């Protein structure tokens, strides 16, 4: 399995470094950096802090995706897959959407999404 080097820095004290759950995981879990629990209401979308900024190497992107355990509860990444481009070095924010008809509590440090690093291929458009 190939690896890329992704530099990171904590923007919020105590932010959790993205980590793979198992040695075969394709995505790193992303946790929230909140100082209190929040309620995500039905059909509501919130942009929530991850507390980490990354430097993704040129030629790659990070795709923010839903975690299956959260999706089972009705919480998904609203713009999945969200793209973190190699030139973006600000804090990662996660757009969460509550797809249920009930309010759902989101806790500080809760793992709510994952990031998968993928190579980029650019198209050259040629008229037919």
C-alpha positions as CSV (number, residue, x, y, z in Angstrom):
1,X,0.0,0.0,0.0
2,X,1.4,3.4,-1.0
3,X,1.6,6.2,1.5
4,X,1.7,10.0,1.2
5,X,3.0,12.4,3.8
6,X,0.3,14.8,5.0
7,X,1.5,17.6,7.3
8,X,-1.0,18.9,9.9
9,X,-1.3,21.4,12.7
10,X,-3.9,21.8,15.5
11,X,-6.0,24.9,15.2
12,X,-7.9,24.2,18.4
13,X,-6.2,22.9,21.5
14,X,-7.0,19.3,22.1
15,X,-8.1,18.6,18.5
16,X,-7.8,14.9,17.6
17,X,-5.3,13.9,14.9
18,X,-7.1,12.0,12.1
19,X,-6.5,8.3,12.5
20,X,-7.2,5.0,10.8
21,X,-9.5,2.7,12.7
22,X,-7.9,-0.4,11.4
23,X,-4.8,-1.3,9.3
24,X,-7.2,-1.9,6.3
25,X,-9.2,1.3,6.7
26,X,-9.2,3.5,3.6
27,X,-10.3,6.6,5.4
28,X,-9.1,8.4,8.5
29,X,-11.7,9.2,11.1
30,X,-12.4,12.9,11.7
31,X,-13.6,14.0,15.1
32,X,-15.2,17.3,16.1
33,X,-13.5,19.9,18.2
34,X,-16.3,21.3,20.2
35,X,-16.3,22.6,23.8
36,X,-19.9,21.6,24.4
37,X,-22.5,19.3,22.9
38,X,-24.8,20.6,20.1
39,X,-28.2,19.6,18.8
40,X,-28.6,19.0,15.1
41,X,-32.2,19.4,14.3
42,X,-34.1,17.6,11.5
43,X,-33.0,18.6,8.0
44,X,-30.5,21.0,9.6
45,X,-27.0,21.5,8.2
46,X,-24.2,22.8,10.4
47,X,-20.5,23.5,9.5
48,X,-18.6,22.1,12.5
49,X,-14.9,22.4,13.4
50,X,-12.5,19.6,13.2
51,X,-9.7,21.6,14.8
52,X,-7.0,20.4,12.3
53,X,-5.5,22.0,9.2
54,X,-3.6,19.8,6.8
55,X,-1.2,20.2,3.9
56,X,-2.1,17.7,1.2
57,X,0.7,17.1,-1.4
58,X,0.1,18.4,-4.9
59,X,-1.6,15.8,-7.1
60,X,-3.9,14.6,-4.3
61,X,-7.1,15.6,-2.6
62,X,-8.8,14.7,0.6
63,X,-12.4,13.5,0.3
64,X,-14.6,14.1,3.3
65,X,-17.2,11.3,3.5
66,X,-19.8,10.0,5.9
67,X,-19.0,7.3,8.4
68,X,-21.4,4.4,8.2
69,X,-22.1,4.3,11.9
70,X,-23.2,8.0,11.8
71,X,-25.2,7.5,8.6
72,X,-27.2,4.6,10.3
73,X,-28.2,7.2,12.9
74,X,-29.2,9.7,10.1
75,X,-26.2,12.0,10.3
76,X,-24.3,12.4,7.0
77,X,-21.8,14.7,5.4
78,X,-24.0,17.2,3.5
79,X,-21.7,17.7,0.5
80,X,-20.2,14.2,0.5
81,X,-17.7,13.8,-0.8
82,X,-16.5,17.2,0.3
83,X,-13.2,18.1,-1.3
84,X,-10.1,19.4,0.5
85,X,-7.7,20.4,-2.2
86,X,-3.9,20.4,-1.9
87,X,-3.8,24.2,-1.8
88,X,-6.3,24.5,1.1
89,X,-4.4,24.9,4.4
90,X,-7.2,26.2,6.7
91,X,-9.0,24.3,9.3
92,X,-11.1,21.4,8.0
93,X,-14.8,22.0,8.6
94,X,-17.4,19.2,8.3
95,X,-20.9,19.9,7.0
96,X,-23.2,17.6,8.8
97,X,-26.8,17.0,7.9
98,X,-29.5,15.4,10.1
99,X,-31.7,13.4,7.7
100,X,-34.1,12.2,10.4
101,X,-37.2,13.8,11.8
102,X,-35.8,14.0,15.3
103,X,-33.1,16.2,16.9
104,X,-29.8,14.4,17.4
105,X,-27.1,15.2,20.0
106,X,-23.6,15.7,18.7
107,X,-20.8,15.4,21.3
108,X,-17.4,17.0,21.6
109,X,-14.7,14.7,20.2
110,X,-17.3,12.5,18.4
111,X,-16.0,10.9,15.2
112,X,-18.4,12.1,12.6
113,X,-16.7,11.7,9.2
114,X,-13.7,10.3,7.5
115,X,-11.1,11.6,5.0
116,X,-9.8,9.5,2.1
117,X,-6.8,10.7,0.2
118,X,-6.9,10.1,-3.6
119,X,-4.8,11.0,-6.6
120,X,-6.0,13.6,-9.0
121,X,-6.2,13.2,-12.7
122,X,-6.9,16.3,-14.8
123,X,-8.9,16.1,-18.0
124,X,-7.9,17.7,-21.3
125,X,-11.1,18.5,-23.2
126,X,-10.9,17.7,-26.9
127,X,-13.7,18.6,-29.3
128,X,-15.3,15.7,-31.1
